[in-house]
Amino acid sequence: MRKMIEIVRKVIIAGNWKMYKTQGEAAEFLMEFIPEIDNVPEDREVVLCVPFTDLTIVNKSLHGNRIRLGAQNVHWEDCGAYTGEISASMLTEMGVRYVIVGHSERRQYFGETDETVNLRLKAAQNGGLIPILCVGETKQQRDAGAVEQTIFAQLDRGLEGVDLRRLVIAYEPIWAIGTGETCEAIEANRVIGIIRDRLSDPQVTIQYGGSVKPSNIDEIMAQPQIDGVLVGGASLAAGDFAGIVNYK
Ligand SMILES: O=C[C@H](O)COP(=O)(O)O
């Protein structure tokens, strides 16, 4: 039987490369990045969520167990006629441990709904992966005072039947993604506290994501509710991502 890994309020610093980096570019990144992470504390998990085409090269170059491999999507069936999709067993065979589910870009551009997010979360867990569920509000929803309502709907529908001990949640306010406009650390901490209170298990690992950089990581990680970060743009440059994983 597959060993189930429980994730309980763990520091997880994850990079999401989105649709960036060929294999050659991934190899260059790793050559520069790996020597920079020798002194990262052991209890800090470093994860790279890379395009499917980079999984092999990143897996081969993983520095012992210092970096965990992640993917950016998973289908709810284990196999079938689903052109363009990938299953949990295909990912675990490649050495993948984490998978991002329900990123706002998937919801916005590819029709992902809370219902499909829920199916993907359960399939990921059944296949032995730890899903990273992304939730967050748009600028309009924030301006309309609907932050909690939006996030609660995403959580309540997305998490039905999901094991909270094998899950990471990333709070990613959409207006802060790729815009350079970071959510104030105190506000991110407040919203993550509200998310934690909504869950039946307060020990879930909850990350913040949205314009995280070496210059703001210390303040973000100093917040008591924030267990880690999900980093887009700044995870693409080895020096920047090393600056983030080596936060104080
Ligand atoms: O998954 C990562 C988020 O979309 C954040 O992206 P960003 O750091 O470029 O704002």
The ligand as an SDF file (V2000), in Angstrom:
LIG
                    3D

 10  9  0  0  0  0  0  0  0  0999 V2000
    1.3920   30.6370   -8.7750 O   0  0  0  0  0  0  0  0  0  0  0  0
    1.9190   31.7210   -8.5780 C   0  0  0  0  0  0  0  0  0  0  0  0
    1.1510   32.9430   -8.6090 C   0  0  0  0  0  0  0  0  0  0  0  0
    0.3520   33.0220   -9.7200 O   0  0  0  0  0  0  0  0  0  0  0  0
    1.9380   34.1820   -8.3070 C   0  0  0  0  0  0  0  0  0  0  0  0
    2.5870   34.6950   -9.4500 O   0  0  0  0  0  0  0  0  0  0  0  0
    3.5530   35.9660   -9.2750 P   0  0  0  0  0  0  0  0  0  0  0  0
    4.5300   35.6230   -8.1860 O   0  0  0  0  0  0  0  0  0  0  0  0
    4.2060   36.1250  -10.6040 O   0  0  0  0  0  0  0  0  0  0  0  0
    2.6910   37.1230   -8.8890 O   0  0  0  0  0  0  0  0  0  0  0  0
  1  2  2  0
  2  3  1  0
  3  4  1  0
  3  5  1  0
  5  6  1  0
  6  7  1  0
  7  8  2  0
  7  9  1  0
  7 10  1  0
M  END
$$$$
